[in-house]
């Protein structure tokens, strides 16, 4: 019988679950079992986070095109339904799903939190707040609903790093926005420094990262890198 050379044998990876099984078979004491269970939970959480990051990277590489088909005053925008129609199939393909949580405050403002969750359980969230949209002839319920939809759309855009394929205008002159690659770079850098994306957008006076002006790209990078250097 041919002997398998040692160099051809793949190393065996021992996980906390393997150690836990060994401990059970050896009737280990309760203290040791609890420590191994805690180790297993941390290992699973780390694996789930790695899977989430890989799925988000794959999702961000999808050639998604979200057209601005709705008109608001003098500008165009992509509606929530149209956005979901494009992004939801791609999210599902990479094991991602989204959810929103809405909270109305005593001040009358509304906060919407958008969470993206991977099938292995890791989630990341971002929040935005706004006052009810009382423009036009909306009643109080319609004003709340309009603001909620607006916040759902922009929190989804912010956490996914989405961009609709168009440019906003100012006085009839187009204002170039950052590219999809630049938006992804900023999104990844913020993840790296554990930055609050909603707070970043507020500071840059934008609703979502893809709306950052091309002229503000350098400033945004400097701010994020300064935060990373301070850690």
C-alpha atoms as a printed R data frame, in Angstrom:
    type eleno elety resid chain resno       x      y       z
1   ATOM     1    CA   UNK     A     1   0.000  0.000   0.000
2   ATOM     2    CA   UNK     A     2   1.372  3.397  -0.959
3   ATOM     3    CA   UNK     A     3   2.217  5.644   1.952
4   ATOM     4    CA   UNK     A     4   0.914  9.237   1.784
5   ATOM     5    CA   UNK     A     5   3.759 11.690   2.247
6   ATOM     6    CA   UNK     A     6   3.416 13.977   5.252
7   ATOM     7    CA   UNK     A     7   3.680 17.065   3.078
8   ATOM     8    CA   UNK     A     8   0.580 15.903   1.149
9   ATOM     9    CA   UNK     A     9  -1.593 15.713   4.268
10  ATOM    10    CA   UNK     A    10  -3.669 18.840   4.808
11  ATOM    11    CA   UNK     A    11  -3.514 20.324   8.320
12  ATOM    12    CA   UNK     A    12  -6.618 19.828  10.421
13  ATOM    13    CA   UNK     A    13  -8.269 23.024  11.657
14  ATOM    14    CA   UNK     A    14  -9.553 22.724  15.205
15  ATOM    15    CA   UNK     A    15 -12.506 24.974  15.963
16  ATOM    16    CA   UNK     A    16 -13.930 25.877  19.382
17  ATOM    17    CA   UNK     A    17 -16.817 23.514  18.581
18  ATOM    18    CA   UNK     A    18 -14.313 20.653  18.196
19  ATOM    19    CA   UNK     A    19 -12.755 21.512  21.563
20  ATOM    20    CA   UNK     A    20 -16.222 21.656  23.118
21  ATOM    21    CA   UNK     A    21 -17.078 18.198  21.792
22  ATOM    22    CA   UNK     A    22 -13.821 16.831  23.192
23  ATOM    23    CA   UNK     A    23 -14.545 18.446  26.554
24  ATOM    24    CA   UNK     A    24 -18.024 16.880  26.636
25  ATOM    25    CA   UNK     A    25 -16.618 13.434  25.824
26  ATOM    26    CA   UNK     A    26 -14.110 13.821  28.660
27  ATOM    27    CA   UNK     A    27 -16.736 14.996  31.154
28  ATOM    28    CA   UNK     A    28 -14.982 18.347  31.660
29  ATOM    29    CA   UNK     A    29 -16.028 20.505  34.590
30  ATOM    30    CA   UNK     A    30 -18.718 23.192  34.209
31  ATOM    31    CA   UNK     A    31 -16.295 26.133  34.350
32  ATOM    32    CA   UNK     A    32 -14.265 24.793  31.444
33  ATOM    33    CA   UNK     A    33 -17.414 24.070  29.452
34  ATOM    34    CA   UNK     A    34 -18.708 27.635  29.947
35  ATOM    35    CA   UNK     A    35 -15.404 29.131  28.793
36  ATOM    36    CA   UNK     A    36 -15.404 26.931  25.700
37  ATOM    37    CA   UNK     A    37 -19.006 27.928  24.924
38  ATOM    38    CA   UNK     A    38 -18.082 31.615  25.205
39  ATOM    39    CA   UNK     A    39 -15.116 31.003  22.906
40  ATOM    40    CA   UNK     A    40 -17.412 29.268  20.413
41  ATOM    41    CA   UNK     A    41 -19.854 32.206  20.455
42  ATOM    42    CA   UNK     A    42 -17.042 34.695  19.775
43  ATOM    43    CA   UNK     A    43 -15.693 32.493  16.973
44  ATOM    44    CA   UNK     A    44 -19.127 32.216  15.345
45  ATOM    45    CA   UNK     A    45 -19.651 35.994  15.629
46  ATOM    46    CA   UNK     A    46 -16.291 36.634  13.963
47  ATOM    47    CA   UNK     A    47 -17.040 34.165  11.173
48  ATOM    48    CA   UNK     A    48 -20.451 35.798  10.647
49  ATOM    49    CA   UNK     A    49 -18.845 39.248  10.403
50  ATOM    50    CA   UNK     A    50 -16.300 38.005   7.854
51  ATOM    51    CA   UNK     A    51 -19.101 36.466   5.804
52  ATOM    52    CA   UNK     A    52 -21.061 39.746   5.979
53  ATOM    53    CA   UNK     A    53 -18.057 41.772   4.763
54  ATOM    54    CA   UNK     A    54 -17.433 39.342   1.908
55  ATOM    55    CA   UNK     A    55 -21.103 39.463   0.901
56  ATOM    56    CA   UNK     A    56 -21.140 43.283   0.979
57  ATOM    57    CA   UNK     A    57 -18.003 43.424  -1.163
58  ATOM    58    CA   UNK     A    58 -19.590 41.067  -3.685
59  ATOM    59    CA   UNK     A    59 -22.838 43.076  -3.614
60  ATOM    60    CA   UNK     A    60 -20.975 46.356  -4.188
61  ATOM    61    CA   UNK     A    61 -19.326 44.829  -7.257
62  ATOM    62    CA   UNK     A    62 -22.718 44.131  -8.836
63  ATOM    63    CA   UNK     A    63 -23.412 46.371 -11.872
64  ATOM    64    CA   UNK     A    64 -26.632 47.801 -10.444
65  ATOM    65    CA   UNK     A    65 -28.333 50.698 -12.201
66  ATOM    66    CA   UNK     A    66 -31.007 52.640 -10.313
67  ATOM    67    CA   UNK     A    67 -32.609 55.239 -12.522
68  ATOM    68    CA   UNK     A    68 -34.088 58.490 -11.232
69  ATOM    69    CA   UNK     A    69 -37.601 58.295 -12.655
70  ATOM    70    CA   UNK     A    70 -39.623 60.401 -10.203
71  ATOM    71    CA   UNK     A    71 -39.858 64.159 -10.204
72  ATOM    72    CA   UNK     A    72 -39.774 66.363  -7.113
73  ATOM    73    CA   UNK     A    73 -40.034 70.097  -7.777
74  ATOM    74    CA   UNK     A    74 -37.095 70.708 -10.182
75  ATOM    75    CA   UNK     A    75 -35.112 67.526  -9.523
76  ATOM    76    CA   UNK     A    76 -35.420 63.831 -10.253
77  ATOM    77    CA   UNK     A    77 -35.000 60.972  -7.809
78  ATOM    78    CA   UNK     A    78 -35.225 57.183  -7.592
79  ATOM    79    CA   UNK     A    79 -38.260 56.012  -5.633
80  ATOM    80    CA   UNK     A    80 -38.093 53.437  -2.846
81  ATOM    81    CA   UNK     A    81 -40.074 50.826  -4.800
82  ATOM    82    CA   UNK     A    82 -37.843 51.208  -7.865
83  ATOM    83    CA   UNK     A    83 -34.737 50.997  -5.688
84  ATOM    84    CA   UNK     A    84 -35.879 47.799  -3.976
85  ATOM    85    CA   UNK     A    85 -36.817 46.250  -7.304
86  ATOM    86    CA   UNK     A    86 -33.183 46.584  -8.372
87  ATOM    87    CA   UNK     A    87 -31.263 45.875  -5.154
88  ATOM    88    CA   UNK     A    88 -33.341 43.178  -3.441
89  ATOM    89    CA   UNK     A    89 -32.533 40.331  -5.902
90  ATOM    90    CA   UNK     A    90 -28.804 41.151  -5.684
91  ATOM    91    CA   UNK     A    91 -28.946 41.275  -1.886
92  ATOM    92    CA   UNK     A    92 -30.696 37.896  -1.696
93  ATOM    93    CA   UNK     A    93 -28.135 36.388  -4.066
94  ATOM    94    CA   UNK     A    94 -25.392 37.301  -1.580
95  ATOM    95    CA   UNK     A    95 -27.294 36.221   1.526
96  ATOM    96    CA   UNK     A    96 -28.265 39.743   2.600
97  ATOM    97    CA   UNK     A    97 -31.600 41.156   3.733
98  ATOM    98    CA   UNK     A    98 -32.766 44.522   5.025
99  ATOM    99    CA   UNK     A    99 -35.167 45.773   7.681
100 ATOM   100    CA   UNK     A   100 -36.309 49.131   9.024
101 ATOM   101    CA   UNK     A   101 -37.298 50.292  12.463
102 ATOM   102    CA   UNK     A   102 -39.175 53.585  12.873
103 ATOM   103    CA   UNK     A   103 -39.431 55.695  16.008
104 ATOM   104    CA   UNK     A   104 -41.422 58.893  16.485
105 ATOM   105    CA   UNK     A   105 -40.087 61.288  19.128
106 ATOM   106    CA   UNK     A   106 -41.919 63.708  21.411
107 ATOM   107    CA   UNK     A   107 -40.394 66.557  19.390
108 ATOM   108    CA   UNK     A   108 -42.315 65.336  16.348
109 ATOM   109    CA   UNK     A   109 -39.238 64.145  14.465
110 ATOM   110    CA   UNK     A   110 -38.987 60.634  13.032
111 ATOM   111    CA   UNK     A   111 -35.956 58.350  13.204
112 ATOM   112    CA   UNK     A   112 -35.602 55.435  10.827
113 ATOM   113    CA   UNK     A   113 -32.982 52.766  11.373
114 ATOM   114    CA   UNK     A   114 -32.024 50.513   8.460
115 ATOM   115    CA   UNK     A   115 -30.253 47.220   9.193
116 ATOM   116    CA   UNK     A   116 -28.574 44.859   6.744
117 ATOM   117    CA   UNK     A   117 -28.333 41.272   7.971
118 ATOM   118    CA   UNK     A   118 -26.378 38.330   6.571
119 ATOM   119    CA   UNK     A   119 -27.745 34.784   6.696
120 ATOM   120    CA   UNK     A   120 -25.088 33.870   9.287
121 ATOM   121    CA   UNK     A   121 -26.545 36.479  11.627
122 ATOM   122    CA   UNK     A   122 -24.222 39.501  11.509
123 ATOM   123    CA   UNK     A   123 -26.047 42.846  11.169
124 ATOM   124    CA   UNK     A   124 -24.993 46.449  10.680
125 ATOM   125    CA   UNK     A   125 -27.307 49.458  10.955
126 ATOM   126    CA   UNK     A   126 -27.482 53.165  10.255
127 ATOM   127    CA   UNK     A   127 -30.070 55.759  11.320
128 ATOM   128    CA   UNK     A   128 -31.364 59.097  10.049
129 ATOM   129    CA   UNK     A   129 -33.920 61.530  11.463
130 ATOM   130    CA   UNK     A   130 -36.217 64.165   9.951
131 ATOM   131    CA   UNK     A   131 -39.306 66.214  10.700
132 ATOM   132    CA   UNK     A   132 -42.656 65.232   9.103
133 ATOM   133    CA   UNK     A   133 -42.896 66.312   5.451
134 ATOM   134    CA   UNK     A   134 -45.629 68.955   5.603
135 ATOM   135    CA   UNK     A   135 -45.110 70.231   2.057
136 ATOM   136    CA   UNK     A   136 -48.113 70.502  -0.249
137 ATOM   137    CA   UNK     A   137 -51.523 69.717   1.196
138 ATOM   138    CA   UNK     A   138 -50.595 66.619   3.210
139 ATOM   139    CA   UNK     A   139 -52.509 65.783   6.369
140 ATOM   140    CA   UNK     A   140 -50.591 64.764   9.505
141 ATOM   141    CA   UNK     A   141 -50.555 61.048   8.673
142 ATOM   142    CA   UNK     A   142 -49.437 61.672   5.099
143 ATOM   143    CA   UNK     A   143 -46.684 63.988   6.365
144 ATOM   144    CA   UNK     A   144 -45.374 61.230   8.640
145 ATOM   145    CA   UNK     A   145 -45.592 58.620   5.886
146 ATOM   146    CA   UNK     A   146 -43.748 60.808   3.396
147 ATOM   147    CA   UNK     A   147 -40.904 61.465   5.844
148 ATOM   148    CA   UNK     A   148 -40.701 57.776   6.746
149 ATOM   149    CA   UNK     A   149 -40.431 56.717   3.094
150 ATOM   150    CA   UNK     A   150 -37.778 59.372   2.476
151 ATOM   151    CA   UNK     A   151 -35.729 58.151   5.452
152 ATOM   152    CA   UNK     A   152 -36.142 54.497   4.476
153 ATOM   153    CA   UNK     A   153 -34.795 55.267   1.026
154 ATOM   154    CA   UNK     A   154 -31.798 57.251   2.213
155 ATOM   155    CA   UNK     A   155 -30.810 54.928   5.062
156 ATOM   156    CA   UNK     A   156 -30.859 52.041   2.588
157 ATOM   157    CA   UNK     A   157 -28.711 54.066   0.175
158 ATOM   158    CA   UNK     A   158 -26.319 55.044   2.963
159 ATOM   159    CA   UNK     A   159 -25.663 51.597   4.415
160 ATOM   160    CA   UNK     A   160 -25.417 49.885   1.010
161 ATOM   161    CA   UNK     A   161 -23.358 52.652  -0.598
162 ATOM   162    CA   UNK     A   162 -25.808 52.935  -3.477
163 ATOM   163    CA   UNK     A   163 -25.902 55.574  -6.214
164 ATOM   164    CA   UNK     A   164 -28.636 56.392  -8.698
165 ATOM   165    CA   UNK     A   165 -27.351 56.941 -12.225
166 ATOM   166    CA   UNK     A   166 -27.904 60.655 -12.595
167 ATOM   167    CA   UNK     A   167 -26.557 63.979 -11.316
168 ATOM   168    CA   UNK     A   168 -28.347 66.547  -9.206
169 ATOM   169    CA   UNK     A   169 -28.466 70.045 -10.591
170 ATOM   170    CA   UNK     A   170 -27.983 73.487  -9.086
171 ATOM   171    CA   UNK     A   171 -29.297 76.434 -11.044
172 ATOM   172    CA   UNK     A   172 -29.390 74.343 -14.185
173 ATOM   173    CA   UNK     A   173 -25.685 73.454 -13.991
174 ATOM   174    CA   UNK     A   174 -24.751 69.814 -13.338
175 ATOM   175    CA   UNK     A   175 -22.772 69.115 -10.159
176 ATOM   176    CA   UNK     A   176 -20.499 66.080 -10.650
177 ATOM   177    CA   UNK     A   177 -20.786 63.474  -7.927
178 ATOM   178    CA   UNK     A   178 -18.147 60.966  -6.857
179 ATOM   179    CA   UNK     A   179 -17.916 57.744  -8.831
180 ATOM   180    CA   UNK     A   180 -19.266 54.409  -7.606
181 ATOM   181    CA   UNK     A   181 -15.675 53.308  -6.908
182 ATOM   182    CA   UNK     A   182 -15.016 56.430  -4.809
183 ATOM   183    CA   UNK     A   183 -18.278 55.931  -2.908
184 ATOM   184    CA   UNK     A   184 -17.289 52.323  -2.212
185 ATOM   185    CA   UNK     A   185 -13.848 53.451  -1.004
186 ATOM   186    CA   UNK     A   186 -15.377 55.929   1.443
187 ATOM   187    CA   UNK     A   187 -17.932 53.343   2.572
188 ATOM   188    CA   UNK     A   188 -15.162 50.795   3.244
189 ATOM   189    CA   UNK     A   189 -12.972 53.339   5.049
190 ATOM   190    CA   UNK     A   190 -15.867 54.275   7.322
191 ATOM   191    CA   UNK     A   191 -16.403 50.588   8.075
192 ATOM   192    CA   UNK     A   192 -12.691 50.266   8.865
193 ATOM   193    CA   UNK     A   193 -12.715 53.116  11.395
194 ATOM   194    CA   UNK     A   194 -16.181 52.117  12.660
195 ATOM   195    CA   UNK     A   195 -17.464 55.543  11.633
196 ATOM   196    CA   UNK     A   196 -21.099 56.579  11.912
197 ATOM   197    CA   UNK     A   197 -22.206 56.875   8.274
198 ATOM   198    CA   UNK     A   198 -25.298 58.893   9.116
199 ATOM   199    CA   UNK     A   199 -23.175 61.357  11.103
200 ATOM   200    CA   UNK     A   200 -20.633 61.505   8.270
201 ATOM   201    CA   UNK     A   201 -23.388 62.347   5.775
202 ATOM   202    CA   UNK     A   202 -24.754 65.003   8.109
203 ATOM   203    CA   UNK     A   203 -21.320 66.582   8.461
204 ATOM   204    CA   UNK     A   204 -20.813 66.615   4.678
205 ATOM   205    CA   UNK     A   205 -24.373 67.989   4.217
206 ATOM   206    CA   UNK     A   206 -25.541 65.081   2.087
207 ATOM   207    CA   UNK     A   207 -28.245 62.439   2.483
208 ATOM   208    CA   UNK     A   208 -26.134 59.494   1.348
209 ATOM   209    CA   UNK     A   209 -22.483 58.805   0.504
210 ATOM   210    CA   UNK     A   210 -23.049 58.572  -3.295
211 ATOM   211    CA   UNK     A   211 -24.351 62.165  -3.219
212 ATOM   212    CA   UNK     A   212 -20.942 63.545  -2.178
213 ATOM   213    CA   UNK     A   213 -19.698 66.197  -4.601
214 ATOM   214    CA   UNK     A   214 -16.576 65.370  -6.563
215 ATOM   215    CA   UNK     A   215 -14.950 68.534  -5.174
216 ATOM   216    CA   UNK     A   216 -15.525 67.298  -1.590
217 ATOM   217    CA   UNK     A   217 -13.990 63.859  -2.175
218 ATOM   218    CA   UNK     A   218 -10.494 64.836  -1.004
219 ATOM   219    CA   UNK     A   219 -11.845 66.534   2.113
220 ATOM   220    CA   UNK     A   220 -13.894 63.452   2.989
221 ATOM   221    CA   UNK     A   221 -10.873 61.158   2.663
222 ATOM   222    CA   UNK     A   222  -8.762 63.427   4.864
223 ATOM   223    CA   UNK     A   223 -11.404 63.485   7.600
224 ATOM   224    CA   UNK     A   224 -11.752 59.702   7.647
225 ATOM   225    CA   UNK     A   225  -7.993 59.098   7.580
226 ATOM   226    CA   UNK     A   226  -7.511 61.580  10.427
227 ATOM   227    CA   UNK     A   227 -10.022 59.557  12.441
228 ATOM   228    CA   UNK     A   228  -8.131 56.346  11.611
229 ATOM   229    CA   UNK     A   229  -4.802 57.898  12.643
230 ATOM   230    CA   UNK     A   230  -6.288 59.022  15.958
231 ATOM   231    CA   UNK     A   231  -7.208 55.466  16.930
